[in-house]
Amino acid sequence: MKTTSETNGRETARFGRAERDIVALGIATAALILFVGTGGVVLPQIIRAWMDGNSQPDTVLANALLLNIALIIFGWRRYAELSNEVRERRRAEEKAQQLAKTDALTGLLNRRCFIPAAASLVTEVAETNQGVAVLMVDLDNFKQINDIHGHKGGDIALTEVARRIDAMMPVGGTVARLGGDEFACVVPYERRMPDKLDQLAAGLIDAVRAPIKTGSKDIETSLSIGIARTIENPDPETAEETAQALLHHADIAMYHAKKRGRNGYAWFEPTMESELRFRNELETGIRAGIPKGEFVPFYEQQIDLGTGELVGFEMLARWNSPQFGLVSPEIFIPISEDIGVIAELSEHLIKQALEDAKKWDPRLTLSINISPLQLRDPWFSQKLLRMLVESGFPPHRLDIEITESCLHENIGVVRSVVTSLKNQGVQISLDDFGTGYSSLAQLRSLPFDRLKIDRSFVTELAHEGANAKIVEAIVSLGRGFDLPITAEGIENDEVLKVLRTMGQLKGQGYLYGRPEDATKTFARLKLKRMLAPEVQEEIERSEAEAGQRAVETAETESRAAG
């Protein structure tokens, strides 16, 4: 890879040769020599001819003199034009080099030049008592800024944030825009006072927090920052590798700052790298596991609390990973949403669950949770209805559960999806009710069929002296809107006893058993004789045939023994 100094050296040599163009210099030199030679003969003749008016100068020599003058003029003009061209090209080259080093929008260094700048600082402080720190800076929710204020507003925000960050840099510090809404700073610091880096990070967050004026609107911004530093004297011979490692570690720390709630900073710790490596393994496993069928539906019983009768199941996702074993949805669902495969994963599970539920008693319902990200898709209802048609599962037996948080994502899209599904007979439940911010107006305007009380309220009922008023209020609200209620998280008889006093409710929880896979659920329903009639008939016919074969085998063995 060619260095900048080597490139500049070649450019200087090329311009020097251009400025000393041999053709132009040769023409001018020859013309001057000829001018001196011919001028010394012809000029006296011309002067005498002017003085006496009788003699004539030598025509050939006079023409040669005129030609010399023309050549001198041509050579001079050629040299002047070439000098102008060289100056213009030099300015263009300097501008190109400047553009290659800096970010066009903010004027900061770009990604390409940040590592050399950081490596240079590492080399400078190698013989001192100082260390080098890299701060990775990322704007929080920058996509939302672009969506609300447009790309022009986003550019204004980036430019102003860059200016504020640059203004906060200590002596010797450098800031670069790595791309998008990511910035990186490299600064020297006294190793005895690492708290100065805490102060710098906090100062950057405070500086950027101030609203950015854009005409009549203000743009609110915040930062997530990751910090990595050298602990010992860096080796100048590995300065670039040190700079690369610091940037990588700062990036990992910044990711952890975002995980902790954004608008803050985090120091790099070695355990973070292990966690990130583990997460990458999970992401790879999820992507590979979906087409391999590693994700399977489990089913949790839903019970009529008054009669104790089984009325349906809620589908819960499980990941049966060859590498990690049985993985909880609390782990893989958020990651699936982050990497954009939640829709594919959910569709795979829904198709499998519909096929399983077709074998159940027609009175049993199937409840399925839907991710808020899926409800952002205006075509979700059509996709779900297509799956129902393909499987032949009755829409009225399907209950789609959406959480309260979905209502604040995009109420227009949610209303369209819910209405479309309702028109086809699908039931809609509002899940985790009481933990979000549903308004009475939303309960009236959206055609819900059921409310589900969040388990956090239900489990509290088991505590001595627990206040049941929240649960009672939700049940009363449901009764007022003519919405049946399901209570989640029933884990003991004390909770069940309290809930039974509140009216006709459905419930689910570990009191009735842990979620089970399709095989165990099928076996449970077989014992209860709660399978679809055609499935039950097929089982009875198969058992009868097996019994008949057993009898015939026994008779054959008996005759052979006799």
C-alpha positions as CSV (number, residue, x, y, z in Angstrom):
1,M,0.0,0.0,0.0
2,K,1.5,3.4,-1.0
3,T,1.9,6.0,1.6
4,T,0.8,9.6,1.3
5,S,4.4,10.9,1.4
6,E,5.3,8.6,-1.5
7,T,2.3,9.9,-3.5
8,N,3.1,13.5,-2.8
9,G,6.7,13.0,-3.8
10,R,5.7,11.6,-7.2
11,E,3.2,14.5,-7.7
12,T,5.9,17.0,-6.9
13,A,8.4,15.4,-9.3
14,R,5.8,15.3,-12.1
15,F,4.9,18.9,-11.6
16,G,8.6,19.8,-11.6
17,R,9.1,18.1,-14.9
18,A,6.1,19.9,-16.3
19,E,7.4,23.3,-15.1
20,R,10.7,22.5,-16.9
21,D,9.1,21.4,-20.1
22,I,12.0,20.5,-22.5
23,V,10.1,21.4,-25.7
24,A,9.2,24.9,-24.5
25,L,12.6,25.5,-23.1
26,G,14.3,24.2,-26.3
27,I,12.2,26.4,-28.5
28,A,12.8,29.5,-26.4
29,T,16.6,28.8,-26.1
30,A,17.1,28.2,-29.8
31,A,15.0,31.2,-30.7
32,L,17.1,33.4,-28.4
33,I,20.4,32.1,-29.8
34,L,19.2,32.7,-33.4
35,F,17.9,36.1,-32.4
36,V,21.3,37.1,-31.0
37,G,23.0,35.7,-34.1
38,T,20.8,37.2,-36.8
39,G,19.9,40.3,-34.8
40,G,23.6,41.4,-34.7
41,V,23.7,41.4,-38.5
42,V,20.2,42.4,-39.5
43,L,19.5,45.2,-37.0
44,P,22.5,47.4,-38.2
45,Q,21.3,47.0,-41.8
46,I,17.7,48.0,-40.8
47,I,19.1,51.1,-38.9
48,R,21.2,52.1,-42.0
49,A,18.2,51.6,-44.3
50,W,16.1,53.9,-42.1
51,M,18.8,56.5,-42.0
52,D,19.8,56.8,-45.6
53,G,16.7,55.4,-47.3
54,N,18.7,53.7,-50.1
55,S,20.1,50.4,-48.8
56,Q,17.9,47.3,-48.1
57,P,18.5,44.8,-45.3
58,D,19.2,41.2,-46.2
59,T,15.7,39.7,-46.8
60,V,16.6,36.2,-45.7
61,L,18.1,37.4,-42.5
62,A,15.2,39.8,-41.8
63,N,12.7,37.0,-42.2
64,A,14.9,34.8,-39.9
65,L,14.8,37.6,-37.3
66,L,11.0,37.8,-37.5
67,L,10.8,34.1,-37.2
68,N,13.0,34.2,-34.1
69,I,10.7,36.8,-32.6
70,A,7.7,34.7,-33.3
71,L,9.4,31.6,-31.8
72,I,10.3,33.6,-28.6
73,I,6.7,34.7,-28.3
74,F,5.4,31.2,-28.9
75,G,7.8,29.7,-26.3
76,W,6.9,32.3,-23.7
77,R,3.2,31.8,-24.2
78,R,3.7,28.0,-24.0
79,Y,5.6,28.4,-20.8
80,A,3.0,30.7,-19.3
81,E,0.1,28.4,-20.2
82,L,1.9,25.4,-18.8
83,S,2.7,27.2,-15.6
84,N,-1.0,28.1,-15.2
85,E,-2.0,24.5,-15.9
86,V,0.4,23.2,-13.3
87,R,-0.9,25.6,-10.7
88,E,-4.5,24.6,-11.4
89,R,-3.6,20.9,-11.3
90,R,-1.7,21.3,-8.1
91,R,-4.7,23.0,-6.5
92,A,-7.0,20.2,-7.7
93,E,-4.7,17.6,-6.3
94,E,-4.5,19.4,-3.0
95,K,-8.3,19.6,-2.9
96,A,-8.6,15.9,-3.8
97,Q,-6.2,15.0,-1.0
98,Q,-8.2,17.1,1.4
99,L,-11.5,15.4,0.3
100,A,-9.8,12.0,0.7
101,K,-8.9,12.7,4.3
102,T,-12.1,14.4,5.5
103,D,-15.8,13.8,5.7
104,A,-17.6,15.9,3.1
105,L,-20.6,16.7,5.4
106,T,-18.9,17.6,8.7
107,G,-15.4,18.5,7.7
108,L,-14.0,16.0,10.2
109,L,-11.5,13.3,9.4
110,N,-13.0,10.2,7.8
111,R,-12.8,6.5,8.7
112,R,-9.8,6.0,6.3
113,C,-7.7,8.6,8.1
114,F,-8.8,7.9,11.7
115,I,-6.6,4.9,12.4
116,P,-3.4,6.6,11.0
117,A,-4.2,9.6,13.2
118,A,-4.7,7.4,16.3
119,A,-1.6,5.4,15.5
120,S,0.4,8.7,15.3
121,L,-0.9,9.7,18.7
122,V,0.1,6.3,20.1
123,T,3.6,6.8,18.8
124,E,3.8,10.3,20.2
125,V,2.9,9.3,23.8
126,A,5.0,6.1,23.8
127,E,7.9,7.8,25.6
128,T,5.7,9.9,28.0
129,N,3.6,9.2,31.1
130,Q,0.4,9.5,29.0
131,G,-1.8,6.9,27.6
132,V,-4.2,6.9,24.6
133,A,-8.0,6.5,24.8
134,V,-10.6,6.0,22.0
135,L,-14.2,7.0,22.5
136,M,-16.7,5.6,20.1
137,V,-19.7,7.9,19.9
138,D,-23.1,7.0,18.4
139,L,-26.3,9.1,18.1
140,D,-29.3,7.5,19.7
141,N,-32.4,6.9,17.5
142,F,-30.9,8.8,14.5
143,K,-33.3,7.0,12.2
144,Q,-36.2,8.6,14.0
145,I,-34.6,12.1,13.5
146,N,-34.4,11.4,9.8
147,D,-38.0,10.1,9.8
148,I,-39.4,13.2,11.6
149,H,-37.2,16.0,10.2
150,G,-36.1,14.6,6.9
151,H,-32.6,13.9,5.6
152,K,-31.9,17.6,5.5
153,G,-32.7,17.9,9.2
154,G,-30.6,14.8,9.8
155,D,-27.6,16.4,8.1
156,I,-28.1,19.6,10.2
157,A,-28.1,17.4,13.3
158,L,-24.9,15.5,12.3
159,T,-23.1,18.8,11.4
160,E,-24.0,20.4,14.7
161,V,-23.2,17.3,16.7
162,A,-19.8,17.1,14.9
163,R,-19.1,20.7,15.8
164,R,-20.0,20.3,19.5
165,I,-17.9,17.1,19.8
166,D,-14.9,18.8,18.1
167,A,-15.2,21.7,20.4
168,M,-14.9,19.4,23.4
169,M,-11.7,17.8,22.3
170,P,-8.7,18.3,24.6
171,V,-5.3,19.4,23.3
172,G,-3.9,16.6,21.1
173,G,-7.3,15.1,20.6
174,T,-8.8,14.2,17.2
175,V,-12.3,13.4,16.2
176,A,-13.5,11.6,13.0
177,R,-16.8,10.7,11.5
178,L,-16.7,7.0,10.7
179,G,-20.0,7.0,8.8
180,G,-23.7,7.5,9.3
181,D,-24.2,8.6,12.9
182,E,-21.0,7.2,14.3
183,F,-18.0,9.3,15.5
184,A,-14.7,8.3,17.0
185,C,-12.4,10.4,19.2
186,V,-8.8,9.6,20.1
187,V,-7.3,11.6,23.0
188,P,-4.2,11.5,25.2
189,Y,-4.8,11.2,28.9
190,E,-2.8,11.0,32.1
191,R,-2.8,7.4,33.2
192,R,-2.9,8.5,36.8
193,M,-6.2,10.3,36.2
194,P,-8.5,8.1,34.1
195,D,-11.5,9.9,35.6
196,K,-10.7,12.7,33.2
197,L,-12.1,10.4,30.5
198,D,-15.3,10.0,32.5
199,Q,-15.5,13.8,32.6
200,L,-14.9,14.1,28.9
201,A,-17.6,11.5,28.1
202,A,-20.1,13.2,30.4
203,G,-19.3,16.5,28.9
204,L,-19.9,15.2,25.4
205,I,-23.3,13.9,26.4
206,D,-24.3,17.2,28.1
207,A,-23.0,19.2,25.1
208,V,-25.0,17.2,22.6
209,R,-28.1,17.1,24.7
210,A,-28.9,20.7,24.1
211,P,-31.6,21.1,21.4
212,I,-30.5,21.8,17.8
213,K,-32.4,24.6,16.1
214,T,-33.7,23.9,12.6
215,G,-36.1,26.7,11.6
216,S,-39.3,26.4,13.7
217,K,-38.4,23.0,15.2
218,D,-35.8,21.7,17.7
219,I,-34.0,18.4,17.2
220,E,-33.4,16.5,20.5
221,T,-30.4,14.3,20.4
222,S,-28.5,12.0,22.8
223,L,-25.3,9.9,22.7
224,S,-24.1,6.5,23.6
225,I,-20.4,6.3,24.2
226,G,-17.9,3.5,24.6
227,I,-14.4,4.1,26.1
228,A,-11.3,2.0,25.6
229,R,-7.8,3.0,26.8
230,T,-4.2,1.8,26.9
231,I,-3.1,0.7,30.4
232,E,0.7,0.4,29.8
233,N,3.1,2.3,27.6
234,P,2.2,1.4,24.0
235,D,4.8,0.0,21.6
236,P,5.4,2.4,18.7
237,E,6.2,-0.5,16.4
238,T,2.7,-1.8,16.8
239,A,0.9,1.6,16.9
240,E,-1.5,0.8,14.1
241,E,-2.5,-2.5,15.7
242,T,-3.0,-0.8,19.0
243,A,-5.2,1.9,17.4
244,Q,-7.3,-0.8,15.7
245,A,-7.8,-2.7,19.0
246,L,-8.8,0.4,20.8
247,L,-11.4,1.3,18.2
248,H,-12.8,-2.3,18.3
249,H,-13.0,-2.3,22.1
250,A,-14.6,1.1,22.2
251,D,-17.2,-0.1,19.7
252,I,-18.0,-3.1,22.0
253,A,-18.3,-0.8,25.0
254,M,-20.6,1.6,23.1
255,Y,-22.9,-1.4,22.2
256,H,-23.1,-2.1,26.0
257,A,-23.9,1.5,26.7
258,K,-26.9,1.3,24.3
259,K,-28.0,-2.0,25.9
260,R,-28.0,-0.3,29.3
261,G,-30.6,2.3,28.1
262,R,-28.7,4.7,25.8
263,N,-27.8,8.4,26.7
264,G,-24.8,7.2,28.7
265,Y,-21.3,5.8,28.4
266,A,-19.5,2.5,29.3
267,W,-15.9,1.4,29.8
268,F,-14.6,-1.6,27.9
269,E,-14.1,-4.7,30.0
270,P,-12.7,-8.0,28.7
271,T,-15.9,-9.8,29.6
272,M,-17.8,-7.7,27.1
273,E,-15.9,-9.2,24.2
274,S,-16.8,-12.7,25.4
275,E,-20.5,-11.6,25.7
276,L,-20.4,-10.1,22.2
277,R,-18.8,-13.3,20.8
278,F,-21.5,-15.4,22.5
279,R,-24.2,-13.1,21.0
280,N,-22.7,-13.5,17.6
281,E,-22.9,-17.2,18.0
282,L,-26.5,-16.9,19.0
283,E,-27.3,-14.8,16.0
284,T,-25.6,-17.3,13.7
285,G,-27.4,-20.1,15.4
286,I,-30.8,-18.4,15.0
287,R,-30.3,-17.7,11.3
288,A,-29.2,-21.3,10.6
289,G,-31.8,-22.8,13.0
290,I,-35.0,-21.4,11.4
291,P,-34.7,-23.4,8.1
292,K,-33.5,-26.5,10.0
293,G,-36.7,-26.6,12.1
294,E,-34.9,-26.1,15.4
295,F,-37.6,-23.7,16.6
296,V,-40.6,-25.5,17.9
297,P,-43.9,-24.5,19.5
298,F,-44.7,-25.5,23.1
299,Y,-48.3,-25.2,24.5
300,E,-49.5,-23.9,27.8
301,Q,-53.0,-24.9,29.0
302,Q,-55.7,-22.3,29.3
303,I,-58.4,-23.3,31.9
304,D,-61.9,-22.1,32.7
305,L,-61.4,-21.2,36.3
306,G,-65.0,-21.9,37.3
307,T,-65.3,-25.4,35.9
308,G,-61.6,-26.4,35.7
309,E,-62.2,-27.4,32.1
310,L,-59.5,-27.2,29.5
311,V,-60.5,-24.6,26.9
312,G,-57.4,-24.0,24.8
313,F,-53.6,-23.5,24.6
314,E,-51.2,-20.6,24.2
315,M,-48.3,-21.3,21.9
316,L,-44.9,-20.4,23.3
317,A,-41.8,-20.5,21.2
318,R,-38.8,-22.7,22.2
319,W,-35.4,-23.1,20.5
320,N,-34.1,-26.7,20.6
321,S,-30.5,-25.9,19.6
322,P,-28.0,-28.6,19.1
323,Q,-25.3,-26.3,20.4
324,F,-27.1,-24.5,23.3
325,G,-29.8,-26.9,24.2
326,L,-33.4,-25.7,24.9
327,V,-33.2,-21.9,24.8
328,S,-35.8,-19.7,26.4
329,P,-37.7,-17.1,24.3
330,E,-36.6,-14.3,26.6
331,I,-33.1,-14.9,25.1
332,F,-33.7,-15.5,21.4
333,I,-36.9,-13.4,20.7
334,P,-35.2,-10.0,21.3
335,I,-32.1,-11.0,19.3
336,S,-34.4,-12.2,16.5
337,E,-36.1,-8.8,16.5
338,D,-32.7,-7.0,16.4
339,I,-31.4,-9.0,13.4
340,G,-34.7,-8.8,11.5
341,V,-35.7,-12.5,11.4
342,I,-38.6,-12.4,13.8
343,A,-41.2,-12.4,11.0
344,E,-39.7,-15.5,9.4
345,L,-39.3,-17.2,12.8
346,S,-42.9,-16.4,13.8
347,E,-44.4,-17.6,10.5
348,H,-42.5,-20.9,10.8
349,L,-43.9,-21.4,14.3
350,I,-47.5,-20.4,13.4
351,K,-47.6,-22.8,10.5
352,Q,-46.4,-25.6,12.7
353,A,-48.9,-24.7,15.5
354,L,-51.8,-24.6,13.1
355,E,-51.0,-28.1,11.9
356,D,-50.8,-29.3,15.5
357,A,-54.0,-27.6,16.6
358,K,-56.0,-29.2,13.7
359,K,-55.7,-32.5,15.6
360,W,-57.3,-31.1,18.7
361,D,-60.9,-31.0,19.8
362,P,-62.7,-28.3,17.7
363,R,-63.7,-26.6,21.0
364,L,-60.1,-25.8,21.9
365,T,-58.6,-22.5,20.9
366,L,-55.0,-21.6,19.9
367,S,-53.5,-18.3,21.2
368,I,-50.5,-16.9,19.5
369,N,-48.4,-13.9,20.6
370,I,-47.4,-11.4,17.9
371,S,-44.3,-9.2,18.0
372,P,-44.7,-5.4,17.8
373,L,-42.4,-5.5,14.9
374,Q,-44.7,-7.8,13.0
375,L,-47.6,-5.4,13.5
376,R,-45.6,-2.7,11.7
377,D,-46.0,-4.7,8.5
378,P,-49.3,-3.6,6.8
379,W,-49.4,-7.0,5.0
380,F,-49.3,-9.0,8.2
381,S,-53.0,-9.8,8.3
382,Q,-52.9,-11.0,4.7
383,K,-49.9,-13.3,5.5
384,L,-51.7,-14.7,8.5
385,L,-55.0,-15.3,6.6
386,R,-53.0,-17.1,3.9
387,M,-51.5,-19.4,6.4
388,L,-55.0,-20.2,7.8
389,V,-56.3,-21.0,4.3
390,E,-53.3,-23.2,3.5
391,S,-53.6,-25.1,6.8
392,G,-57.4,-25.3,6.7
393,F,-57.6,-24.1,10.4
394,P,-60.8,-22.4,11.3
395,P,-60.2,-18.6,12.0
396,H,-62.6,-18.5,14.9
397,R,-60.4,-20.9,16.9
398,L,-57.4,-18.6,16.5
399,D,-56.7,-15.9,19.1
400,I,-54.0,-13.3,18.3
401,E,-52.5,-11.7,21.3
402,I,-50.9,-8.2,21.0
403,T,-49.3,-6.2,23.8
404,E,-50.2,-2.7,25.0
405,S,-46.8,-1.4,23.7
406,C,-48.0,-2.2,20.1
407,L,-50.7,0.5,20.4
408,H,-48.1,3.2,20.6
409,E,-46.0,2.1,17.7
410,N,-48.4,3.0,14.9
411,I,-52.0,3.0,15.9
412,G,-53.2,3.4,12.3
413,V,-51.5,0.3,11.1
414,V,-52.5,-1.7,14.2
415,R,-56.1,-0.7,13.7
416,S,-56.0,-1.8,10.0
417,V,-54.4,-5.1,10.9
418,V,-56.8,-5.8,13.8
419,T,-59.9,-4.9,11.8
420,S,-58.8,-7.0,8.9
421,L,-58.3,-10.1,11.1
422,K,-61.6,-9.5,13.0
423,N,-63.5,-9.4,9.7
424,Q,-62.3,-12.9,8.9
425,G,-63.3,-14.2,12.3
426,V,-60.0,-14.2,14.1
427,Q,-60.2,-13.4,17.8
428,I,-57.9,-10.5,19.2
429,S,-56.7,-10.2,22.8
430,L,-54.9,-7.4,24.5
431,D,-52.0,-9.0,26.3
432,D,-50.1,-7.9,29.5
433,F,-52.9,-5.5,30.2
434,G,-52.1,-3.0,33.0
435,T,-48.3,-2.7,32.2
436,G,-48.6,-0.2,29.4
437,Y,-50.6,2.9,28.7
438,S,-53.8,1.8,27.0
439,S,-56.5,4.5,27.1
440,L,-60.2,3.9,27.4
441,A,-60.6,5.5,24.0
442,Q,-58.3,2.8,22.5
443,L,-60.3,0.0,24.2
444,R,-63.4,1.5,22.7
445,S,-62.0,2.1,19.2
446,L,-60.1,-1.2,18.7
447,P,-62.3,-4.3,18.4
448,F,-60.6,-6.5,21.1
449,D,-62.3,-9.7,22.2
450,R,-60.4,-10.3,25.4
451,L,-58.1,-8.7,28.0
452,K,-55.2,-10.7,29.6
453,I,-54.1,-9.5,33.1
454,D,-50.3,-9.4,33.3
455,R,-48.8,-12.1,35.5
456,S,-47.0,-9.5,37.7
457,F,-50.4,-8.5,39.2
458,V,-51.7,-12.0,39.4
459,T,-48.7,-13.5,41.3
460,E,-49.0,-10.8,43.9
461,L,-52.3,-12.2,45.0
462,A,-50.5,-15.0,46.7
463,H,-48.7,-12.7,49.2
464,E,-50.3,-12.2,52.6
465,G,-52.1,-9.0,52.8
466,A,-51.8,-8.4,49.0
467,N,-54.0,-5.7,47.5
468,A,-56.3,-7.3,44.9
469,K,-57.8,-3.9,43.9
470,I,-55.8,-3.6,40.7
471,V,-56.9,-7.1,39.5
472,E,-60.5,-6.3,40.6
473,A,-60.4,-3.0,38.7
474,I,-59.2,-4.7,35.5
475,V,-61.9,-7.3,35.8
476,S,-64.5,-4.6,36.4
477,L,-63.2,-2.7,33.4
478,G,-63.5,-5.8,31.2
479,R,-67.0,-6.4,32.4
480,G,-67.9,-2.8,31.5
481,F,-66.6,-3.2,28.0
482,D,-68.1,-6.7,27.7
483,L,-64.6,-8.1,27.3
484,P,-63.8,-11.6,28.9
485,I,-60.7,-11.8,31.1
486,T,-57.8,-14.2,31.2
487,A,-55.4,-14.2,34.1
488,E,-51.8,-15.2,33.5
489,G,-49.3,-16.6,36.1
490,I,-51.6,-18.7,38.3
491,E,-49.0,-20.8,40.2
492,N,-50.8,-21.9,43.4
493,D,-54.2,-22.5,44.9
494,E,-54.2,-19.3,46.9
495,V,-54.1,-17.2,43.7
496,L,-56.8,-19.4,42.1
497,K,-59.1,-19.0,45.2
498,V,-58.9,-15.2,45.0
499,L,-59.5,-15.1,41.2
500,R,-62.6,-17.4,41.5
501,T,-64.2,-14.8,43.6
502,M,-64.0,-12.2,40.8
503,G,-66.3,-13.9,38.3
504,Q,-66.0,-16.0,35.3
505,L,-62.4,-15.9,34.2
506,K,-60.0,-18.0,32.1
507,G,-56.5,-18.6,33.5
508,Q,-53.2,-20.2,32.8
509,G,-50.0,-20.8,34.7
510,Y,-47.8,-23.5,36.2
511,L,-50.5,-24.6,38.6
512,Y,-52.0,-26.4,35.6
513,G,-48.6,-27.7,34.3
514,R,-45.6,-26.5,32.5
515,P,-45.7,-25.8,28.7
516,E,-45.3,-29.0,26.7
517,D,-44.2,-29.8,23.1
518,A,-46.6,-31.0,20.5
519,T,-46.0,-34.7,21.2
520,K,-46.8,-34.4,25.0
521,T,-49.7,-32.1,24.3
522,F,-51.2,-34.6,21.9
523,A,-50.7,-37.4,24.5
524,R,-52.5,-35.3,27.1
525,L,-55.4,-34.6,24.8
526,K,-55.6,-38.3,23.9
527,L,-56.0,-39.3,27.5
528,K,-58.7,-36.7,27.9
529,R,-60.3,-37.8,24.7
530,M,-60.1,-34.2,23.4
531,L,-58.8,-34.8,19.9
532,A,-60.5,-34.0,16.7
533,P,-63.2,-36.7,15.9
534,E,-61.4,-37.9,12.8
535,V,-58.1,-38.2,14.6
536,Q,-59.8,-40.0,17.6
537,E,-61.4,-42.4,15.1
538,E,-58.1,-43.1,13.4
539,I,-56.5,-43.8,16.7
540,E,-59.3,-46.1,17.9
541,R,-59.2,-47.9,14.5
542,S,-55.4,-48.3,14.7
543,E,-55.6,-49.5,18.3
544,A,-58.3,-52.0,17.4
545,E,-56.3,-53.3,14.5
546,A,-53.2,-53.5,16.7
547,G,-55.3,-55.4,19.4
548,Q,-56.7,-57.8,16.7
549,R,-53.1,-58.5,15.5
550,A,-52.0,-59.1,19.0
551,V,-54.8,-61.6,19.6
552,E,-54.1,-63.4,16.3
553,T,-50.4,-63.6,17.2
554,A,-51.2,-64.9,20.6
555,E,-53.5,-67.6,19.1
556,T,-50.9,-68.6,16.5
557,E,-48.2,-68.9,19.2
558,S,-50.7,-71.0,21.4
559,R,-51.4,-73.4,18.6
560,A,-47.7,-73.7,17.8
561,A,-47.0,-74.5,21.5
562,G,-49.8,-77.0,21.6
